[in-house]
Every structure is written in structure tokens, then in C-alpha cells.
């Protein structure tokens, strides 16, 4: 996988939610972005990555550092740039040609009420996935009766989160043909989305994407690594795409 060194958000991705009654200071806002970035990276198994934001002048562009493969660096950049309020991100040592930050203009605070609702909903999904795994038959997108029961629970949790979005992501290990793996992961993600829609979750709030073996969580090709890389992920966010941490469920290849 070619590593481009940075991912930059567009103008729409840098627009954050409305003020929650009172503005925070610029320093506190930047510190909050830094803390949230570290939390979300850790949730995705990328906790050996450090994140920093400029303080003099204040900057909403993140600089990442750490020792990992290029594909994981790319994933880390994606995680950080998905955070509402972050204007761009680059890896340490790479030139950052991202959106310029005006030191006199600090982004508004994220609406604390919405942020709490997203975190609460994500927590509910996390607990369900931690207790039971969504699984598939080998080489198939067939959803087992046990996995359908998990979808029942997930739909119940999501119904308590009206207006929030959910991104369903399918991943496989690197065994077999990459193209076939990607197609299979997309079909599995589509099946999970369809299952949630059948259970009353609005289709417009769900996206389904299959990444095949392109975004591994573990290196190596042994059984333990394969088990970690075969998974369905759920990312809860605001309807405009601002997301919180992911829930991971290993899935059978």
C-alpha cells in the first residue's frame, strides 16, 4: 500500500457542532482534541502512536509519531482526521500542506450534549460486541442465527440513539485473493446493514464498506493475527459524519 504521508479533511469535515452554551479557551480546546485523538487511536489498537498539536501558535493540525507499518500509519491518520475540529494531520517529518490555521481563530467547542450521546451509544454497541462475536461461514456472507441475535441487540441499542449514524466496516485476513477478499468483506458489511435496516434502523443513517485485507489490525499470517484481522467494525457518529471510537467484532473468514 502506498503511504501518502497525510490525509487532509475538506472544509466540511472541519466544521464542528454548535457551541454548548459557553466557549472553551483555545488551549483547552486543543488539549481536548489531543486527548480525544489518543483515546480513539488506542481504541483502534494504534496506541503506540503519539499525537500532538501546536501550542505556539495554536493549531488544529495534528502531528503523529510512532514506529509502525505504512498501512497502519495511513489508518492512524484517518482516525485523527475524522475527529470533529481537526483541520488536518501529517506524519512526523512529512511536509504538512494542510488547511492553514489562523492563530486568532479557534474552532468552537464540540456540542457536549451530542458528544455525550455519541459516546453513550458507542459504549452500548461496544458492550454487545465485547460479549458476542458476529461470525460468518467460511467463504460466505451468510449471517448465522446467533449473529442475527446479536443484530437484534445492536438494533435495540441503536434505536436508543435517534439521529446518530453508524458505519459498518467489513475486514478480512490476507489469505487468498485480495480482490475476492474485498468483495466478500463488502457483501458481509452489506448483509449487516440490511439486517439493521430490517430491524428498524433508517437506511440513510447506515453506511457499509468492505475493505478486504487492506486495513489489518495485526501483522503476520498466523492464526492469531488472522483472527484479529477478520472482523466487522461499527463506528458511531453524528449524522454529519463526526465519529467516536469503533466497536470491533472478529468474524469468521
Secondary structure, 3 states (H helix, E strand, C coil): CCCCCEECCCCHHHCCCCCCCCCCCHHHHHHHHHHHHHHHHHHCCCCCCEEEEEECCEEEEEEEECCCCHHHHHHHHHHHHCCCCCCEEEECCCCCCCCCCCCCCCCCCCCHHHHHHHHHHHHHHHHHHHHCCCCECCCCCCECHHHHHHHHHHHHHHHCCCCCEEEEEEECCCCCCHHHHHHHHHHHHHHHHHHHHHCCCCHHHEEEEECCCCCCCCCCCCHHHHHHHCEEEEEEECCCCCEEEEEEEECCC
